[in-house]
Amino acid sequence: ARDTWREFTAEQGSEFGRFVCHQVGSTHRRKLYETLGLDLAKDFSTFETLGNTGSVALPATLALAVDAGAIR
């Protein structure tokens, strides 16, 4: 994840207002954000309400973020 993020931000920049990551669990989420140096407060999380929903976690969370107006 660190290498991919480094390559991505080298091309796209690193200013983001919100993040949506795969909703595996709270420990995984925290460690990912720590490893990448991202602000956890910018995360849109559904793990607390939906739990680990497997392969649909990311698209479902993104759709909910859009519906909530958190992401345009």
Secondary structure, 3 states (H helix, E strand, C coil): CHHHHHHHHHHHCCCCCCECCCCCCHHHHHHHHHHHCCCHHHECCCHHHHCCCHHHHHHHHHHHHHHCCCCC
